[in-house]
Amino acid sequence: MNPRAIRLLLVLSAFLAGLVLCFAVVLLVTGRSGAPIGPSAIGGPFRLIDQNGGVITDQDLKGRPFLVFFGFTHCPEVCPTALFEISEILARLGPDAEKVNALFVTVDPERDTPEKLKEYLSSFNPRLIGVGGEADALAAVAKAYRVYYKKVPLKDGDYTMDHTAIVYLMDKNGQFIAPFSLKRRPEEAAADLRRHL
């Protein structure tokens, strides 16, 4: 199988994993899973490192709603597309963008240093905050957000990351509201986000 076909299969598997998780999140949020669920079932405390090398915690985000997306800087298509769409939404918010936070959490701590995150995010809206850290800390955050990710070796000795591709909308207190859809006009998404300010 050629490298292009492998990449396509990886993107499709990441997409399907994201759909499965999205369906599971909807079941959890609507209470149709049969299991009792509280408001803290997705998300929680964290202590990570931002793209400037500083410590960032969940407490730093309190007081503003925020979006959370898990990905990695070597992602060929899904991550840059999602970050571009989030950037467009933030641009449509105008001055209200100052009242929102948006996090890009890496699932590839091996390659995504603060310097790499900073360089990568320079192509997107400056309101995006890149966060990383030690593998254990990132694994704990991914678990708290019910995010699946896995290192996938490639034939050339390199690797890619399979991961959940959902944008999480959190309220001003860090409580999960719902998956945030990017599959609509940026103006519509911005209007939806503005309701939570």
PyMOL commands that place a pseudoatom at each C-alpha (Angstrom):
pseudoatom trace, name=CA, resn=MET, resi=1, chain=A, elem=C, hetatm=0, pos=[0.000, 0.000, 0.000]
pseudoatom trace, name=CA, resn=ASN, resi=2, chain=A, elem=C, hetatm=0, pos=[1.420, 3.397, -0.952]
pseudoatom trace, name=CA, resn=PRO, resi=3, chain=A, elem=C, hetatm=0, pos=[1.969, 6.179, 1.625]
pseudoatom trace, name=CA, resn=ARG, resi=4, chain=A, elem=C, hetatm=0, pos=[-0.931, 8.260, 0.286]
pseudoatom trace, name=CA, resn=ALA, resi=5, chain=A, elem=C, hetatm=0, pos=[-3.357, 5.377, 0.765]
pseudoatom trace, name=CA, resn=ILE, resi=6, chain=A, elem=C, hetatm=0, pos=[-2.009, 4.798, 4.282]
pseudoatom trace, name=CA, resn=ARG, resi=7, chain=A, elem=C, hetatm=0, pos=[-2.524, 8.467, 5.149]
pseudoatom trace, name=CA, resn=LEU, resi=8, chain=A, elem=C, hetatm=0, pos=[-6.053, 8.364, 3.743]
pseudoatom trace, name=CA, resn=LEU, resi=9, chain=A, elem=C, hetatm=0, pos=[-6.860, 5.283, 5.829]
pseudoatom trace, name=CA, resn=LEU, resi=10, chain=A, elem=C, hetatm=0, pos=[-5.437, 6.973, 8.934]
pseudoatom trace, name=CA, resn=VAL, resi=11, chain=A, elem=C, hetatm=0, pos=[-7.498, 10.130, 8.345]
pseudoatom trace, name=CA, resn=LEU, resi=12, chain=A, elem=C, hetatm=0, pos=[-10.624, 8.040, 7.785]
pseudoatom trace, name=CA, resn=SER, resi=13, chain=A, elem=C, hetatm=0, pos=[-10.000, 5.967, 10.916]
pseudoatom trace, name=CA, resn=ALA, resi=14, chain=A, elem=C, hetatm=0, pos=[-9.484, 9.146, 12.964]
pseudoatom trace, name=CA, resn=PHE, resi=15, chain=A, elem=C, hetatm=0, pos=[-12.720, 10.544, 11.528]
pseudoatom trace, name=CA, resn=LEU, resi=16, chain=A, elem=C, hetatm=0, pos=[-14.635, 7.358, 12.349]
pseudoatom trace, name=CA, resn=ALA, resi=17, chain=A, elem=C, hetatm=0, pos=[-13.178, 7.280, 15.869]
pseudoatom trace, name=CA, resn=GLY, resi=18, chain=A, elem=C, hetatm=0, pos=[-14.315, 10.882, 16.259]
pseudoatom trace, name=CA, resn=LEU, resi=19, chain=A, elem=C, hetatm=0, pos=[-17.833, 10.014, 15.080]
pseudoatom trace, name=CA, resn=VAL, resi=20, chain=A, elem=C, hetatm=0, pos=[-18.061, 7.131, 17.531]
pseudoatom trace, name=CA, resn=LEU, resi=21, chain=A, elem=C, hetatm=0, pos=[-16.889, 9.360, 20.386]
pseudoatom trace, name=CA, resn=CYS, resi=22, chain=A, elem=C, hetatm=0, pos=[-19.253, 12.144, 19.327]
pseudoatom trace, name=CA, resn=PHE, resi=23, chain=A, elem=C, hetatm=0, pos=[-22.148, 9.685, 19.397]
pseudoatom trace, name=CA, resn=ALA, resi=24, chain=A, elem=C, hetatm=0, pos=[-21.046, 8.477, 22.836]
pseudoatom trace, name=CA, resn=VAL, resi=25, chain=A, elem=C, hetatm=0, pos=[-20.806, 12.074, 24.090]
pseudoatom trace, name=CA, resn=VAL, resi=26, chain=A, elem=C, hetatm=0, pos=[-24.307, 12.827, 22.792]
pseudoatom trace, name=CA, resn=LEU, resi=27, chain=A, elem=C, hetatm=0, pos=[-25.620, 9.735, 24.576]
pseudoatom trace, name=CA, resn=LEU, resi=28, chain=A, elem=C, hetatm=0, pos=[-23.896, 10.802, 27.785]
pseudoatom trace, name=CA, resn=VAL, resi=29, chain=A, elem=C, hetatm=0, pos=[-25.103, 14.395, 27.572]
pseudoatom trace, name=CA, resn=THR, resi=30, chain=A, elem=C, hetatm=0, pos=[-28.693, 13.502, 26.752]
pseudoatom trace, name=CA, resn=GLY, resi=31, chain=A, elem=C, hetatm=0, pos=[-28.761, 10.796, 29.418]
pseudoatom trace, name=CA, resn=ARG, resi=32, chain=A, elem=C, hetatm=0, pos=[-29.778, 8.074, 26.967]
pseudoatom trace, name=CA, resn=SER, resi=33, chain=A, elem=C, hetatm=0, pos=[-26.930, 5.782, 27.923]
pseudoatom trace, name=CA, resn=GLY, resi=34, chain=A, elem=C, hetatm=0, pos=[-28.807, 4.599, 31.001]
pseudoatom trace, name=CA, resn=ALA, resi=35, chain=A, elem=C, hetatm=0, pos=[-25.894, 5.543, 33.263]
pseudoatom trace, name=CA, resn=PRO, resi=36, chain=A, elem=C, hetatm=0, pos=[-26.185, 8.517, 35.601]
pseudoatom trace, name=CA, resn=ILE, resi=37, chain=A, elem=C, hetatm=0, pos=[-23.895, 11.346, 34.602]
pseudoatom trace, name=CA, resn=GLY, resi=38, chain=A, elem=C, hetatm=0, pos=[-22.936, 14.579, 36.305]
pseudoatom trace, name=CA, resn=PRO, resi=39, chain=A, elem=C, hetatm=0, pos=[-21.778, 17.883, 34.857]
pseudoatom trace, name=CA, resn=SER, resi=40, chain=A, elem=C, hetatm=0, pos=[-18.125, 17.032, 35.468]
pseudoatom trace, name=CA, resn=ALA, resi=41, chain=A, elem=C, hetatm=0, pos=[-18.145, 13.844, 33.376]
pseudoatom trace, name=CA, resn=ILE, resi=42, chain=A, elem=C, hetatm=0, pos=[-16.066, 15.547, 30.672]
pseudoatom trace, name=CA, resn=GLY, resi=43, chain=A, elem=C, hetatm=0, pos=[-13.193, 17.868, 31.507]
pseudoatom trace, name=CA, resn=GLY, resi=44, chain=A, elem=C, hetatm=0, pos=[-11.552, 18.633, 34.823]
pseudoatom trace, name=CA, resn=PRO, resi=45, chain=A, elem=C, hetatm=0, pos=[-8.451, 20.064, 36.446]
pseudoatom trace, name=CA, resn=PHE, resi=46, chain=A, elem=C, hetatm=0, pos=[-5.196, 20.158, 34.492]
pseudoatom trace, name=CA, resn=ARG, resi=47, chain=A, elem=C, hetatm=0, pos=[-1.724, 21.662, 34.710]
pseudoatom trace, name=CA, resn=LEU, resi=48, chain=A, elem=C, hetatm=0, pos=[0.096, 21.860, 31.379]
pseudoatom trace, name=CA, resn=ILE, resi=49, chain=A, elem=C, hetatm=0, pos=[2.637, 24.008, 29.524]
pseudoatom trace, name=CA, resn=ASP, resi=50, chain=A, elem=C, hetatm=0, pos=[1.574, 26.588, 26.943]
pseudoatom trace, name=CA, resn=GLN, resi=51, chain=A, elem=C, hetatm=0, pos=[3.339, 27.535, 23.715]
pseudoatom trace, name=CA, resn=ASN, resi=52, chain=A, elem=C, hetatm=0, pos=[5.313, 30.225, 25.528]
pseudoatom trace, name=CA, resn=GLY, resi=53, chain=A, elem=C, hetatm=0, pos=[6.729, 27.759, 28.045]
pseudoatom trace, name=CA, resn=GLY, resi=54, chain=A, elem=C, hetatm=0, pos=[4.500, 28.948, 30.903]
pseudoatom trace, name=CA, resn=VAL, resi=55, chain=A, elem=C, hetatm=0, pos=[2.293, 26.864, 33.152]
pseudoatom trace, name=CA, resn=ILE, resi=56, chain=A, elem=C, hetatm=0, pos=[-1.418, 26.936, 32.346]
pseudoatom trace, name=CA, resn=THR, resi=57, chain=A, elem=C, hetatm=0, pos=[-4.139, 25.366, 34.471]
pseudoatom trace, name=CA, resn=ASP, resi=58, chain=A, elem=C, hetatm=0, pos=[-7.894, 24.984, 34.253]
pseudoatom trace, name=CA, resn=GLN, resi=59, chain=A, elem=C, hetatm=0, pos=[-8.148, 27.812, 36.816]
pseudoatom trace, name=CA, resn=ASP, resi=60, chain=A, elem=C, hetatm=0, pos=[-6.549, 30.228, 34.322]
pseudoatom trace, name=CA, resn=LEU, resi=61, chain=A, elem=C, hetatm=0, pos=[-9.542, 29.693, 32.027]
pseudoatom trace, name=CA, resn=LYS, resi=62, chain=A, elem=C, hetatm=0, pos=[-12.256, 30.317, 34.608]
pseudoatom trace, name=CA, resn=GLY, resi=63, chain=A, elem=C, hetatm=0, pos=[-14.600, 33.202, 33.826]
pseudoatom trace, name=CA, resn=ARG, resi=64, chain=A, elem=C, hetatm=0, pos=[-14.689, 32.639, 30.066]
pseudoatom trace, name=CA, resn=PRO, resi=65, chain=A, elem=C, hetatm=0, pos=[-16.234, 29.889, 27.965]
pseudoatom trace, name=CA, resn=PHE, resi=66, chain=A, elem=C, hetatm=0, pos=[-13.630, 27.951, 26.023]
pseudoatom trace, name=CA, resn=LEU, resi=67, chain=A, elem=C, hetatm=0, pos=[-13.216, 25.525, 23.156]
pseudoatom trace, name=CA, resn=VAL, resi=68, chain=A, elem=C, hetatm=0, pos=[-10.891, 22.521, 23.431]
pseudoatom trace, name=CA, resn=PHE, resi=69, chain=A, elem=C, hetatm=0, pos=[-9.500, 20.539, 20.509]
pseudoatom trace, name=CA, resn=PHE, resi=70, chain=A, elem=C, hetatm=0, pos=[-6.993, 17.674, 20.747]
pseudoatom trace, name=CA, resn=GLY, resi=71, chain=A, elem=C, hetatm=0, pos=[-4.562, 17.143, 17.869]
pseudoatom trace, name=CA, resn=PHE, resi=72, chain=A, elem=C, hetatm=0, pos=[-0.926, 17.377, 16.833]
pseudoatom trace, name=CA, resn=THR, resi=73, chain=A, elem=C, hetatm=0, pos=[1.251, 19.613, 14.690]
pseudoatom trace, name=CA, resn=HIS, resi=74, chain=A, elem=C, hetatm=0, pos=[2.191, 16.906, 12.171]
pseudoatom trace, name=CA, resn=CYS, resi=75, chain=A, elem=C, hetatm=0, pos=[-1.490, 16.190, 11.471]
pseudoatom trace, name=CA, resn=PRO, resi=76, chain=A, elem=C, hetatm=0, pos=[-1.940, 16.278, 7.678]
pseudoatom trace, name=CA, resn=GLU, resi=77, chain=A, elem=C, hetatm=0, pos=[-5.524, 17.483, 7.355]
pseudoatom trace, name=CA, resn=VAL, resi=78, chain=A, elem=C, hetatm=0, pos=[-7.997, 17.169, 10.245]
pseudoatom trace, name=CA, resn=CYS, resi=79, chain=A, elem=C, hetatm=0, pos=[-6.146, 19.388, 12.752]
pseudoatom trace, name=CA, resn=PRO, resi=80, chain=A, elem=C, hetatm=0, pos=[-5.213, 22.292, 10.483]
pseudoatom trace, name=CA, resn=THR, resi=81, chain=A, elem=C, hetatm=0, pos=[-8.755, 22.301, 9.080]
pseudoatom trace, name=CA, resn=ALA, resi=82, chain=A, elem=C, hetatm=0, pos=[-10.301, 22.411, 12.565]
pseudoatom trace, name=CA, resn=LEU, resi=83, chain=A, elem=C, hetatm=0, pos=[-7.908, 25.139, 13.736]
pseudoatom trace, name=CA, resn=PHE, resi=84, chain=A, elem=C, hetatm=0, pos=[-8.607, 27.193, 10.611]
pseudoatom trace, name=CA, resn=GLU, resi=85, chain=A, elem=C, hetatm=0, pos=[-12.366, 26.878, 11.222]
pseudoatom trace, name=CA, resn=ILE, resi=86, chain=A, elem=C, hetatm=0, pos=[-11.959, 27.854, 14.900]
pseudoatom trace, name=CA, resn=SER, resi=87, chain=A, elem=C, hetatm=0, pos=[-9.850, 30.826, 13.768]
pseudoatom trace, name=CA, resn=GLU, resi=88, chain=A, elem=C, hetatm=0, pos=[-12.623, 31.904, 11.405]
pseudoatom trace, name=CA, resn=ILE, resi=89, chain=A, elem=C, hetatm=0, pos=[-15.185, 31.705, 14.208]
pseudoatom trace, name=CA, resn=LEU, resi=90, chain=A, elem=C, hetatm=0, pos=[-12.984, 33.771, 16.526]
pseudoatom trace, name=CA, resn=ALA, resi=91, chain=A, elem=C, hetatm=0, pos=[-12.562, 36.362, 13.763]
pseudoatom trace, name=CA, resn=ARG, resi=92, chain=A, elem=C, hetatm=0, pos=[-16.359, 36.565, 13.338]
pseudoatom trace, name=CA, resn=LEU, resi=93, chain=A, elem=C, hetatm=0, pos=[-16.732, 37.224, 17.077]
pseudoatom trace, name=CA, resn=GLY, resi=94, chain=A, elem=C, hetatm=0, pos=[-14.859, 40.515, 16.643]
pseudoatom trace, name=CA, resn=PRO, resi=95, chain=A, elem=C, hetatm=0, pos=[-14.207, 42.211, 20.018]
pseudoatom trace, name=CA, resn=ASP, resi=96, chain=A, elem=C, hetatm=0, pos=[-16.131, 39.412, 21.775]
pseudoatom trace, name=CA, resn=ALA, resi=97, chain=A, elem=C, hetatm=0, pos=[-13.255, 37.038, 20.926]
pseudoatom trace, name=CA, resn=GLU, resi=98, chain=A, elem=C, hetatm=0, pos=[-11.492, 38.540, 23.965]
pseudoatom trace, name=CA, resn=LYS, resi=99, chain=A, elem=C, hetatm=0, pos=[-14.184, 36.894, 26.115]
pseudoatom trace, name=CA, resn=VAL, resi=100, chain=A, elem=C, hetatm=0, pos=[-13.436, 33.371, 24.819]
pseudoatom trace, name=CA, resn=ASN, resi=101, chain=A, elem=C, hetatm=0, pos=[-10.498, 30.983, 25.126]
pseudoatom trace, name=CA, resn=ALA, resi=102, chain=A, elem=C, hetatm=0, pos=[-9.581, 28.269, 22.652]
pseudoatom trace, name=CA, resn=LEU, resi=103, chain=A, elem=C, hetatm=0, pos=[-7.160, 25.459, 23.487]
pseudoatom trace, name=CA, resn=PHE, resi=104, chain=A, elem=C, hetatm=0, pos=[-5.249, 23.189, 21.130]
pseudoatom trace, name=CA, resn=VAL, resi=105, chain=A, elem=C, hetatm=0, pos=[-4.032, 20.276, 23.269]
pseudoatom trace, name=CA, resn=THR, resi=106, chain=A, elem=C, hetatm=0, pos=[-1.343, 18.131, 21.681]
pseudoatom trace, name=CA, resn=VAL, resi=107, chain=A, elem=C, hetatm=0, pos=[-1.543, 14.343, 21.762]
pseudoatom trace, name=CA, resn=ASP, resi=108, chain=A, elem=C, hetatm=0, pos=[2.069, 14.146, 20.520]
pseudoatom trace, name=CA, resn=PRO, resi=109, chain=A, elem=C, hetatm=0, pos=[4.299, 15.289, 23.412]
pseudoatom trace, name=CA, resn=GLU, resi=110, chain=A, elem=C, hetatm=0, pos=[7.322, 13.639, 21.811]
pseudoatom trace, name=CA, resn=ARG, resi=111, chain=A, elem=C, hetatm=0, pos=[7.428, 16.166, 18.947]
pseudoatom trace, name=CA, resn=ASP, resi=112, chain=A, elem=C, hetatm=0, pos=[5.183, 19.019, 20.052]
pseudoatom trace, name=CA, resn=THR, resi=113, chain=A, elem=C, hetatm=0, pos=[7.421, 21.137, 22.237]
pseudoatom trace, name=CA, resn=PRO, resi=114, chain=A, elem=C, hetatm=0, pos=[6.300, 24.641, 23.254]
pseudoatom trace, name=CA, resn=GLU, resi=115, chain=A, elem=C, hetatm=0, pos=[8.480, 26.052, 20.464]
pseudoatom trace, name=CA, resn=LYS, resi=116, chain=A, elem=C, hetatm=0, pos=[6.898, 23.754, 17.884]
pseudoatom trace, name=CA, resn=LEU, resi=117, chain=A, elem=C, hetatm=0, pos=[3.377, 24.609, 19.092]
pseudoatom trace, name=CA, resn=LYS, resi=118, chain=A, elem=C, hetatm=0, pos=[4.158, 28.331, 18.927]
pseudoatom trace, name=CA, resn=GLU, resi=119, chain=A, elem=C, hetatm=0, pos=[5.504, 28.056, 15.384]
pseudoatom trace, name=CA, resn=TYR, resi=120, chain=A, elem=C, hetatm=0, pos=[2.534, 25.938, 14.274]
pseudoatom trace, name=CA, resn=LEU, resi=121, chain=A, elem=C, hetatm=0, pos=[-0.108, 28.210, 15.796]
pseudoatom trace, name=CA, resn=SER, resi=122, chain=A, elem=C, hetatm=0, pos=[1.425, 31.318, 14.210]
pseudoatom trace, name=CA, resn=SER, resi=123, chain=A, elem=C, hetatm=0, pos=[-0.615, 30.405, 11.108]
pseudoatom trace, name=CA, resn=PHE, resi=124, chain=A, elem=C, hetatm=0, pos=[-3.911, 30.652, 13.008]
pseudoatom trace, name=CA, resn=ASN, resi=125, chain=A, elem=C, hetatm=0, pos=[-5.853, 33.117, 15.162]
pseudoatom trace, name=CA, resn=PRO, resi=126, chain=A, elem=C, hetatm=0, pos=[-3.662, 34.522, 17.978]
pseudoatom trace, name=CA, resn=ARG, resi=127, chain=A, elem=C, hetatm=0, pos=[-6.398, 33.683, 20.512]
pseudoatom trace, name=CA, resn=LEU, resi=128, chain=A, elem=C, hetatm=0, pos=[-5.551, 29.971, 20.118]
pseudoatom trace, name=CA, resn=ILE, resi=129, chain=A, elem=C, hetatm=0, pos=[-3.501, 28.627, 23.018]
pseudoatom trace, name=CA, resn=GLY, resi=130, chain=A, elem=C, hetatm=0, pos=[-1.319, 25.600, 22.344]
pseudoatom trace, name=CA, resn=VAL, resi=131, chain=A, elem=C, hetatm=0, pos=[-0.740, 23.328, 25.325]
pseudoatom trace, name=CA, resn=GLY, resi=132, chain=A, elem=C, hetatm=0, pos=[1.451, 20.321, 25.909]
pseudoatom trace, name=CA, resn=GLY, resi=133, chain=A, elem=C, hetatm=0, pos=[3.534, 18.817, 28.666]
pseudoatom trace, name=CA, resn=GLU, resi=134, chain=A, elem=C, hetatm=0, pos=[4.716, 15.481, 29.957]
pseudoatom trace, name=CA, resn=ALA, resi=135, chain=A, elem=C, hetatm=0, pos=[3.138, 12.379, 28.442]
pseudoatom trace, name=CA, resn=ASP, resi=136, chain=A, elem=C, hetatm=0, pos=[1.481, 11.380, 31.733]
pseudoatom trace, name=CA, resn=ALA, resi=137, chain=A, elem=C, hetatm=0, pos=[-0.082, 14.819, 32.241]
pseudoatom trace, name=CA, resn=LEU, resi=138, chain=A, elem=C, hetatm=0, pos=[-1.443, 14.834, 28.693]
pseudoatom trace, name=CA, resn=ALA, resi=139, chain=A, elem=C, hetatm=0, pos=[-2.780, 11.301, 29.084]
pseudoatom trace, name=CA, resn=ALA, resi=140, chain=A, elem=C, hetatm=0, pos=[-4.664, 12.394, 32.211]
pseudoatom trace, name=CA, resn=VAL, resi=141, chain=A, elem=C, hetatm=0, pos=[-6.219, 15.366, 30.388]
pseudoatom trace, name=CA, resn=ALA, resi=142, chain=A, elem=C, hetatm=0, pos=[-7.170, 13.188, 27.412]
pseudoatom trace, name=CA, resn=LYS, resi=143, chain=A, elem=C, hetatm=0, pos=[-8.800, 10.702, 29.784]
pseudoatom trace, name=CA, resn=ALA, resi=144, chain=A, elem=C, hetatm=0, pos=[-10.727, 13.506, 31.528]
pseudoatom trace, name=CA, resn=TYR, resi=145, chain=A, elem=C, hetatm=0, pos=[-12.070, 14.664, 28.147]
pseudoatom trace, name=CA, resn=ARG, resi=146, chain=A, elem=C, hetatm=0, pos=[-12.756, 11.095, 26.970]
pseudoatom trace, name=CA, resn=VAL, resi=147, chain=A, elem=C, hetatm=0, pos=[-10.286, 11.532, 24.109]
pseudoatom trace, name=CA, resn=TYR, resi=148, chain=A, elem=C, hetatm=0, pos=[-8.859, 8.551, 22.283]
pseudoatom trace, name=CA, resn=TYR, resi=149, chain=A, elem=C, hetatm=0, pos=[-5.353, 8.800, 20.824]
pseudoatom trace, name=CA, resn=LYS, resi=150, chain=A, elem=C, hetatm=0, pos=[-2.739, 6.324, 19.712]
pseudoatom trace, name=CA, resn=LYS, resi=151, chain=A, elem=C, hetatm=0, pos=[0.708, 6.452, 18.135]
pseudoatom trace, name=CA, resn=VAL, resi=152, chain=A, elem=C, hetatm=0, pos=[0.659, 4.735, 14.737]
pseudoatom trace, name=CA, resn=PRO, resi=153, chain=A, elem=C, hetatm=0, pos=[4.018, 3.710, 13.214]
pseudoatom trace, name=CA, resn=LEU, resi=154, chain=A, elem=C, hetatm=0, pos=[4.562, 4.320, 9.499]
pseudoatom trace, name=CA, resn=LYS, resi=155, chain=A, elem=C, hetatm=0, pos=[6.668, 2.200, 7.151]
pseudoatom trace, name=CA, resn=ASP, resi=156, chain=A, elem=C, hetatm=0, pos=[9.414, 4.809, 6.805]
pseudoatom trace, name=CA, resn=GLY, resi=157, chain=A, elem=C, hetatm=0, pos=[10.154, 4.726, 10.549]
pseudoatom trace, name=CA, resn=ASP, resi=158, chain=A, elem=C, hetatm=0, pos=[8.131, 7.866, 11.212]
pseudoatom trace, name=CA, resn=TYR, resi=159, chain=A, elem=C, hetatm=0, pos=[4.751, 7.855, 12.953]
pseudoatom trace, name=CA, resn=THR, resi=160, chain=A, elem=C, hetatm=0, pos=[1.422, 9.591, 13.002]
pseudoatom trace, name=CA, resn=MET, resi=161, chain=A, elem=C, hetatm=0, pos=[-1.245, 9.939, 15.681]
pseudoatom trace, name=CA, resn=ASP, resi=162, chain=A, elem=C, hetatm=0, pos=[-4.754, 8.559, 15.522]
pseudoatom trace, name=CA, resn=HIS, resi=163, chain=A, elem=C, hetatm=0, pos=[-7.020, 10.718, 17.697]
pseudoatom trace, name=CA, resn=THR, resi=164, chain=A, elem=C, hetatm=0, pos=[-10.515, 11.936, 18.487]
pseudoatom trace, name=CA, resn=ALA, resi=165, chain=A, elem=C, hetatm=0, pos=[-11.444, 14.997, 16.425]
pseudoatom trace, name=CA, resn=ILE, resi=166, chain=A, elem=C, hetatm=0, pos=[-14.163, 16.671, 18.489]
pseudoatom trace, name=CA, resn=VAL, resi=167, chain=A, elem=C, hetatm=0, pos=[-14.264, 20.305, 19.575]
pseudoatom trace, name=CA, resn=TYR, resi=168, chain=A, elem=C, hetatm=0, pos=[-15.503, 20.556, 23.158]
pseudoatom trace, name=CA, resn=LEU, resi=169, chain=A, elem=C, hetatm=0, pos=[-17.448, 23.601, 24.338]
pseudoatom trace, name=CA, resn=MET, resi=170, chain=A, elem=C, hetatm=0, pos=[-16.877, 24.334, 28.025]
pseudoatom trace, name=CA, resn=ASP, resi=171, chain=A, elem=C, hetatm=0, pos=[-18.673, 26.981, 30.067]
pseudoatom trace, name=CA, resn=LYS, resi=172, chain=A, elem=C, hetatm=0, pos=[-17.193, 29.779, 32.212]
pseudoatom trace, name=CA, resn=ASN, resi=173, chain=A, elem=C, hetatm=0, pos=[-16.743, 27.353, 35.104]
pseudoatom trace, name=CA, resn=GLY, resi=174, chain=A, elem=C, hetatm=0, pos=[-15.004, 24.685, 33.037]
pseudoatom trace, name=CA, resn=GLN, resi=175, chain=A, elem=C, hetatm=0, pos=[-18.080, 22.469, 32.806]
pseudoatom trace, name=CA, resn=PHE, resi=176, chain=A, elem=C, hetatm=0, pos=[-18.795, 20.634, 29.570]
pseudoatom trace, name=CA, resn=ILE, resi=177, chain=A, elem=C, hetatm=0, pos=[-21.716, 22.049, 27.561]
pseudoatom trace, name=CA, resn=ALA, resi=178, chain=A, elem=C, hetatm=0, pos=[-21.706, 20.059, 24.302]
pseudoatom trace, name=CA, resn=PRO, resi=179, chain=A, elem=C, hetatm=0, pos=[-19.627, 19.090, 21.274]
pseudoatom trace, name=CA, resn=PHE, resi=180, chain=A, elem=C, hetatm=0, pos=[-19.180, 22.282, 19.245]
pseudoatom trace, name=CA, resn=SER, resi=181, chain=A, elem=C, hetatm=0, pos=[-19.995, 21.841, 15.571]
pseudoatom trace, name=CA, resn=LEU, resi=182, chain=A, elem=C, hetatm=0, pos=[-17.660, 23.388, 13.011]
pseudoatom trace, name=CA, resn=LYS, resi=183, chain=A, elem=C, hetatm=0, pos=[-19.779, 22.098, 10.129]
pseudoatom trace, name=CA, resn=ARG, resi=184, chain=A, elem=C, hetatm=0, pos=[-21.731, 25.321, 9.618]
pseudoatom trace, name=CA, resn=ARG, resi=185, chain=A, elem=C, hetatm=0, pos=[-21.082, 28.874, 8.527]
pseudoatom trace, name=CA, resn=PRO, resi=186, chain=A, elem=C, hetatm=0, pos=[-18.568, 30.683, 10.785]
pseudoatom trace, name=CA, resn=GLU, resi=187, chain=A, elem=C, hetatm=0, pos=[-21.177, 33.377, 11.465]
pseudoatom trace, name=CA, resn=GLU, resi=188, chain=A, elem=C, hetatm=0, pos=[-23.637, 30.774, 12.791]
pseudoatom trace, name=CA, resn=ALA, resi=189, chain=A, elem=C, hetatm=0, pos=[-21.008, 29.121, 14.966]
pseudoatom trace, name=CA, resn=ALA, resi=190, chain=A, elem=C, hetatm=0, pos=[-19.908, 32.527, 16.308]
pseudoatom trace, name=CA, resn=ALA, resi=191, chain=A, elem=C, hetatm=0, pos=[-23.526, 33.415, 17.157]
pseudoatom trace, name=CA, resn=ASP, resi=192, chain=A, elem=C, hetatm=0, pos=[-23.879, 30.094, 19.005]
pseudoatom trace, name=CA, resn=LEU, resi=193, chain=A, elem=C, hetatm=0, pos=[-20.662, 30.707, 20.953]
pseudoatom trace, name=CA, resn=ARG, resi=194, chain=A, elem=C, hetatm=0, pos=[-21.710, 34.285, 21.763]
pseudoatom trace, name=CA, resn=ARG, resi=195, chain=A, elem=C, hetatm=0, pos=[-24.756, 32.925, 23.630]
pseudoatom trace, name=CA, resn=HIS, resi=196, chain=A, elem=C, hetatm=0, pos=[-22.397, 31.482, 26.262]
pseudoatom trace, name=CA, resn=LEU, resi=197, chain=A, elem=C, hetatm=0, pos=[-20.472, 34.700, 26.969]
for i in range(1, 197): cmd.bond("trace and resi %d" % i, "trace and resi %d" % (i + 1))
show_as sticks, trace
zoom trace
